[in-house]
Amino acid sequence: MALNILLVFFALYFVVMFLALGVALYPLLKDQFPDQDPLVIVNSYLFYWIIADVLMRFFFQKLPVMSVKPLLTLPVKRSKVVNYVLGKSALSFFNFLPMFAIIPFGVMLLINDYPTVSVLVWMLTLLCITLIINFLNFILESFSSETELSFLPVIVLAGGLFALDYFNIISFTDLVSNGINSIYNNPLLIGIPILVLIGLYMMNFKMLRQKLFLDSSLKSHVKEVNSSNLEWTRKFGDSAPFMQLDLRLIWRNKRPRSSVFILVIGLLYGLFFYPNPIYADKPFMFGFVGIFVTGIFLINFGQFVPAWDSGYYKMLMSQNIQYKQYLKSKFNLMAFSVVVMFVLSIPYVYFGWNILLAHLAAAIYNIGVNTHVILWGGSFNRKKIDLNQRAAFNYQGTGAVQWLIGIPLMLVPLAIFGVVNWLVNFEIACLALALIGVVGIVLHQKLMKSIVGKYLASKYKMIDAFSQDS
């Protein structure tokens, strides 16, 4: 409920911002560029809006699928059900939000004596483009839903189009701008975006209708399972069996396996900062990047402990096992990942020895502090996870805990590092971060005892929550 209230406030914030943009855009452009037509300037940036809208929808907008299978046993045509689902998608917040900027801007154009018909056609064109992006997103989702790292092709495509335009190889900015200006000057051309919209609607209709069967989810998939004895985990003592279960869970299931590939993105995260001269005089950012790079697996995997095991948590808790061993395996796996990520990030020394020092301090802090913080936060997890869904931009199992845990995980070490760096110097800031991590390592047994007690106190609440279907 708290998360939904927060999302409502975000929605209201964006509505107000878009309204302010729509009202203020015309006078601002007229003041800054008195010799140019504000409408032409706006049209010249529509290509970037389209690219941004496609990416935003792909990552955050989902088709409003309802439980349609009960309807399939009733005398209701499948075509009506599909039309209902597609029609409901047109009422998405993503479709309404641009209108809060487009309509006020159109009104400002009318106030300043622009042709009424042309302005109305311009607004209708942008509405058509918004709906085109809406239905295009569902086609992209359909083609990418069965692939690992499905977001990469979309990012590569959008980035490729942007690069082609940026380096003036193909000016998509001019193509889109000229197209919208042509429709504005010749309202009869509005038929082109309308036809494109109808075509995409029919494609979505056909795709959904083909999947709308009672037995569509009953097809069996035969896969060959490759196993490993994972002998190296025996070095971790009595927690080794649980580590083996976690590693097999990660390798055999789609969502945790996809999260492993995100390690590559986390490892390359520093390339956005270290080569950039803007951050050359901001060494306090090195601590933040170090926490993220060395702790990417800790953050990505640890935030859903013990929800990864939610499908069989009741069975697991009925066994004659010690909770301490169960949590110790999670700790060992996360701590081991921090060491591996630090070793893999050593090549960043190319950008300076201070970066390697920051990564080492961040790794020690992650092992000593963040591993315990994220295990403690896991005792509040109450949301079940489907292991067969993709990891990227998948918010199933995400609750208020996952949002709030980011404060002690990322912001607290950033604040410590930044303040000490400002008051003293960079080396002392790294030392402070490392010393706090060492204290956490020394107090590991006491911290784990407290965390185990918290899990035991929440044991039956988690069993009840994970037993729910939703």
C-alpha positions in Angstrom: 0.0 0.0 0.0 2.8 2.4 0.9 4.5 1.6 -2.5 1.3 2.3 -4.4 0.8 5.6 -2.5 4.4 6.5 -3.5 3.7 5.6 -7.1 0.6 7.9 -7.1 2.7 10.8 -5.8 5.2 10.1 -8.6 2.4 10.1 -11.1 1.0 13.4 -9.8 4.5 14.9 -9.9 5.0 14.0 -13.6 1.5 15.3 -14.5 2.3 18.6 -12.9 5.7 18.8 -14.6 4.2 18.0 -18.0 1.4 20.6 -17.5 4.0 23.2 -16.6 6.1 22.2 -19.6 3.1 22.5 -21.9 2.1 25.9 -20.7 5.6 27.4 -20.4 7.2 25.9 -23.5 5.9 28.4 -26.1 6.9 31.6 -24.3 10.2 30.2 -23.3 11.1 29.2 -26.9 9.8 32.5 -28.2 12.0 34.3 -25.7 15.1 32.3 -26.3 14.7 32.0 -30.1 12.8 35.0 -31.3 13.6 34.4 -34.9 12.4 30.8 -35.0 8.9 29.2 -34.9 8.4 27.4 -31.5 6.4 24.7 -33.2 9.2 23.9 -35.7 11.7 23.7 -32.7 9.4 21.3 -30.9 9.0 19.1 -33.9 12.8 19.0 -34.3 13.0 17.2 -31.0 10.2 14.7 -31.4 12.6 12.0 -32.6 14.3 12.0 -29.2 10.9 11.9 -27.5 10.0 8.8 -29.5 13.2 7.0 -28.6 12.9 7.8 -24.9 9.2 6.8 -24.9 9.9 3.4 -26.6 12.6 2.7 -24.0 10.5 3.8 -21.1 7.5 1.7 -22.1 9.6 -1.4 -22.8 11.1 -1.4 -19.4 8.1 -0.3 -17.3 4.8 -0.8 -19.3 3.2 -4.2 -19.4 0.1 -5.4 -21.3 -2.9 -5.2 -19.0 -3.6 -8.9 -19.1 -6.5 -10.1 -17.0 -7.5 -13.6 -16.1 -9.1 -14.5 -19.5 -9.1 -18.3 -19.2 -12.4 -18.4 -17.3 -14.0 -16.4 -20.2 -12.9 -19.0 -22.7 -15.3 -21.5 -21.2 -18.2 -19.0 -21.6 -20.0 -18.0 -24.9 -17.7 -14.9 -25.3 -15.8 -14.6 -28.6 -12.0 -14.6 -28.3 -11.9 -11.6 -30.5 -14.0 -9.6 -28.0 -11.6 -10.6 -25.2 -8.5 -9.5 -27.3 -10.2 -6.2 -28.2 -10.9 -5.6 -24.6 -7.3 -6.2 -23.5 -5.9 -4.0 -26.3 -8.5 -1.3 -25.7 -7.6 -1.3 -22.0 -4.0 -0.8 -22.9 -4.9 2.5 -24.7 -6.0 3.8 -21.3 -2.5 3.4 -19.9 -1.0 6.3 -17.9 1.9 6.3 -20.4 -0.6 7.3 -23.1 -2.2 10.1 -21.1 1.0 11.6 -19.7 2.2 13.2 -23.0 -1.3 14.8 -23.5 -0.7 16.9 -20.4 2.1 18.7 -22.3 0.7 18.4 -25.9 -2.8 19.9 -25.2 -1.6 23.0 -23.3 1.1 23.6 -25.9 -1.6 23.3 -28.6 -3.8 25.8 -26.7 -0.9 28.2 -26.6 -0.5 27.9 -30.4 -4.2 28.7 -30.9 -3.9 31.7 -28.6 -1.1 32.9 -30.7 -3.2 32.7 -33.9 -1.9 29.5 -35.4 -4.4 27.8 -37.9 -7.0 25.9 -35.8 -7.3 22.9 -38.1 -3.6 22.5 -38.5 -3.0 22.7 -34.7 -5.8 20.1 -34.0 -4.3 17.8 -36.7 -0.9 18.3 -35.1 -2.2 17.2 -31.7 -4.0 14.3 -33.2 -0.8 13.2 -35.0 1.1 13.2 -31.7 -1.8 11.2 -30.1 -1.5 8.7 -32.9 2.3 8.5 -32.4 1.7 7.9 -28.7 -0.6 5.0 -29.4 1.7 3.6 -32.1 4.5 3.4 -29.6 2.0 1.8 -27.2 1.2 -1.1 -29.5 4.8 -1.3 -30.9 6.0 -1.9 -27.3 3.8 -5.0 -27.0 5.2 -6.4 -30.2 8.7 -5.8 -28.9 7.8 -7.4 -25.6 6.4 -10.5 -27.4 9.5 -11.1 -29.5 11.9 -10.5 -26.6 10.0 -12.4 -23.8 11.6 -15.8 -24.6 15.2 -14.6 -24.8 17.9 -14.0 -22.2 18.9 -10.4 -21.7 16.0 -9.4 -23.9 16.5 -5.7 -23.2 19.9 -5.6 -25.0 18.5 -5.7 -28.6 16.1 -2.9 -27.8 18.9 -0.8 -26.2 21.2 -1.5 -29.1 18.5 -0.6 -31.6 17.6 2.6 -29.9 21.3 3.5 -29.3 22.1 2.7 -32.9 19.3 5.0 -34.2 20.5 7.7 -31.9 24.1 7.3 -33.0 23.2 7.4 -36.7 21.4 10.7 -36.0 24.0 12.1 -33.7 26.9 11.5 -36.2 24.7 12.8 -39.1 24.9 9.5 -40.9 21.1 9.4 -41.2 19.3 12.5 -39.8 16.2 10.9 -38.2 15.6 14.2 -36.4 15.0 15.9 -39.8 13.0 12.9 -41.1 10.6 13.0 -38.2 10.5 16.8 -38.1 9.8 17.1 -41.8 7.1 14.4 -41.6 5.3 16.2 -38.7 5.6 19.6 -40.4 4.2 18.1 -43.6 1.1 16.7 -41.8 0.7 20.1 -40.1 0.8 21.9 -43.5 -1.3 19.3 -45.2 -3.9 17.8 -42.8 -4.9 15.1 -45.2 -1.6 13.3 -44.5 -3.0 12.5 -41.1 -4.2 9.3 -42.7 -0.6 7.9 -42.8 -0.1 7.7 -39.0 -3.7 6.5 -38.6 -3.0 3.6 -41.1 0.2 2.7 -39.2 -1.7 2.7 -36.0 -4.4 0.4 -37.4 -1.7 -1.9 -38.8 0.0 -2.3 -35.4 -3.3 -2.9 -33.7 -4.1 -5.7 -36.1 -0.7 -7.3 -35.6 -1.2 -7.2 -31.8 -4.7 -8.6 -32.3 -3.4 -11.5 -34.4 -0.6 -12.3 -32.0 -2.8 -12.3 -28.9 -5.6 -14.2 -30.5 -3.2 -17.0 -31.4 -2.1 -17.4 -27.8 -5.6 -17.2 -26.3 -6.2 -20.9 -25.7 -7.0 -22.9 -22.5 -4.1 -25.2 -23.1 -1.6 -22.6 -24.3 0.4 -22.9 -21.0 0.3 -26.7 -20.9 2.9 -27.4 -23.5 5.7 -29.5 -22.2 9.3 -28.3 -22.6 12.0 -31.0 -22.6 15.4 -29.8 -21.5 18.7 -31.6 -20.9 19.9 -30.7 -17.4 23.7 -30.4 -17.0 24.8 -30.9 -13.5 28.1 -30.4 -11.6 29.3 -31.8 -8.3 30.6 -28.4 -7.2 33.3 -30.0 -5.2 35.1 -26.7 -4.6 32.2 -25.5 -2.3 33.2 -28.1 0.3 35.9 -25.7 1.5 33.1 -23.6 3.0 32.3 -26.3 5.6 28.7 -27.1 6.8 27.2 -24.4 4.6 28.5 -26.1 1.4 25.3 -28.1 0.7 23.2 -24.9 0.8 25.7 -23.1 -1.4 25.4 -25.9 -3.9 21.6 -25.5 -3.9 21.9 -21.8 -4.5 24.4 -22.2 -7.4 22.2 -24.8 -9.0 19.2 -22.6 -8.5 21.0 -19.7 -10.2 22.2 -21.8 -13.1 18.9 -23.7 -13.8 16.3 -21.0 -13.5 15.7 -18.1 -15.9 15.5 -15.2 -13.5 18.5 -15.8 -11.2 20.5 -17.0 -14.3 19.8 -13.7 -16.0 20.9 -11.8 -13.0 24.3 -13.4 -13.3 24.7 -11.8 -16.8 24.0 -8.4 -15.2 27.4 -8.8 -13.5 28.9 -7.9 -16.8 27.0 -4.6 -16.8 28.0 -4.0 -13.2 31.7 -4.7 -14.0 31.7 -2.2 -16.9 29.8 0.4 -14.8 33.1 2.2 -14.0 33.6 3.0 -17.7 30.8 5.5 -17.5 32.7 7.5 -14.8 36.5 6.9 -14.9 37.2 8.0 -18.5 34.9 11.0 -18.1 36.8 14.2 -17.3 33.8 15.6 -15.5 34.4 13.2 -12.6 38.2 13.6 -12.5 37.9 16.2 -9.8 35.1 14.3 -7.9 37.0 11.4 -6.2 34.2 10.9 -3.7 32.3 9.2 -6.6 35.0 6.5 -6.8 33.8 5.1 -3.5 30.2 4.9 -4.8 31.4 3.2 -8.0 33.5 0.8 -6.0 30.6 -0.3 -3.8 28.5 -0.9 -6.9 31.1 -2.7 -9.0 32.3 -5.0 -6.3 28.8 -5.5 -4.8 26.7 -5.9 -7.9 25.9 -9.6 -7.2 25.5 -8.9 -3.5 22.9 -6.2 -4.3 21.2 -8.0 -7.1 21.0 -11.5 -5.5 21.0 -10.6 -1.8 17.9 -8.3 -2.0 15.7 -11.3 -2.7 17.0 -13.5 0.1 15.2 -15.7 1.1 12.5 -15.1 -1.6 14.6 -17.1 -4.1 13.5 -20.2 -2.2 9.9 -19.1 -1.8 8.6 -21.8 -4.0 9.8 -24.5 -1.6 10.4 -22.5 1.6 7.8 -24.4 3.6 9.4 -27.7 2.7 12.9 -26.3 3.5 11.8 -25.0 6.9 10.3 -28.4 7.8 13.7 -30.1 7.5 16.1 -30.8 10.3 18.5 -28.0 9.5 20.0 -25.0 11.4 18.9 -21.6 10.2 22.5 -20.5 10.9 23.8 -22.8 8.2 21.2 -21.7 5.7 22.1 -18.0 6.2 25.8 -18.6 6.4 25.7 -20.1 2.9 24.1 -16.9 1.6 26.7 -14.8 3.3 29.6 -17.0 2.0 28.2 -16.8 -1.6 27.9 -13.0 -1.5 31.2 -12.5 0.2 32.9 -14.8 -2.4 31.2 -12.8 -5.2 32.7 -9.5 -3.8 36.2 -11.0 -3.9 35.7 -12.2 -7.5 34.3 -8.9 -8.6 37.2 -7.0 -7.0 39.7 -9.2 -8.8 37.9 -8.7 -12.1 37.9 -5.0 -11.6 41.7 -4.7 -11.1 42.2 -3.6 -14.7 40.6 -0.3 -13.7 44.0 0.5 -12.3 44.7 1.8 -15.8 42.8 4.9 -14.8 44.8 5.4 -11.6 46.0 3.6 -8.5 43.5 5.6 -6.4 40.7 3.8 -8.2 42.1 0.4 -7.2 42.5 1.6 -3.6 38.8 2.8 -3.6 37.7 -0.6 -5.0 39.6 -2.4 -2.3 38.1 -0.3 0.5 34.6 -0.8 -1.0 35.1 -4.5 -1.3 36.1 -4.8 2.4 33.1 -2.6 3.3 30.8 -4.8 1.2 32.0 -7.9 3.0 31.9 -6.5 6.5 28.8 -4.3 6.4 26.6 -4.7 3.3 26.4 -8.5 3.5 25.0 -8.2 7.0 22.7 -5.3 6.1 21.2 -7.2 3.1 20.7 -10.4 5.1 19.0 -8.4 7.8 16.7 -6.7 5.3 15.8 -10.2 3.9 14.0 -11.0 7.1 11.3 -8.5 6.0 10.8 -10.1 2.5 7.2 -11.3 2.1 6.8 -11.5 -1.7 7.0 -14.7 -3.7 9.2 -14.9 -6.8 8.7 -16.8 -10.0 12.1 -18.1 -11.0 11.2 -18.6 -14.6 10.7 -14.9 -15.4 13.5 -12.7 -16.7 15.5 -10.6 -14.2 16.0 -7.3 -16.0 13.4 -4.7 -15.1 11.2 -7.4 -13.5 9.6 -6.0 -10.4 7.8 -9.2 -9.2 8.8 -9.8 -5.6 9.8 -6.2 -5.2 8.4 -4.4 -2.2 9.2 -1.5 0.0 12.1 -3.4 1.6 14.0 -3.5 -1.8 13.6 0.3 -2.1 14.5 1.2 1.4 17.4 -1.2 1.7 19.2 0.9 -0.9 19.8 3.7 1.7 22.1 1.8 4.0 23.6 -0.2 1.1 24.6 2.7 -1.2 23.9 6.1 0.3 25.5 5.5 3.8 28.9 4.5 2.4 28.8 7.3 -0.1 28.1 9.8 2.7 30.9 8.4 4.8 33.4 8.4 2.0 32.4 11.8 0.7 32.5 13.5 4.1 35.9 12.1 5.1 37.3 12.9 1.7 36.0 16.5 2.1 37.3 16.9 5.6 40.6 15.1 5.2 41.7 13.5 1.9 41.0 10.6 -0.4 43.4 8.1 1.2 41.9 8.6 4.7 38.4 8.2 3.2 39.4 4.8 1.7 40.9 3.9 5.1 37.7 4.9 7.0 35.6 2.8 4.6 37.9 -0.2 5.0 38.1 0.1 8.8 34.3 0.0 9.1 34.3 -3.1 6.9 37.0 -4.7 9.1 34.9 -4.0 12.2 32.0 -5.8 10.5 34.1 -8.8 9.7 35.4 -8.9 13.3 31.8 -8.8 14.7 30.5 -11.3 12.1 29.5 -14.0 14.6 27.6 -11.6 16.8 25.9 -9.9 13.8 24.9 -13.3 12.3 23.5 -14.4 15.7 21.3 -11.3 15.7 20.2 -11.8 12.1 19.4 -15.5 12.7 17.2 -14.5 15.6 15.4 -12.0 13.4 14.7 -14.7 10.8 13.5 -17.1 13.4 11.1 -14.5 14.8 9.7 -14.0 11.2 9.9 -17.6 10.2 6.2 -18.4 10.2 5.2 -15.0 8.7 7.5 -15.7 5.8 6.1 -19.3 5.4 2.6 -17.9 5.3 3.5 -15.1 2.8 5.4 -17.4 0.5 2.5 -19.9 0.5 0.2 -17.3 -1.1 -0.3 -17.4 -4.8 0.1 -13.7 -5.2 
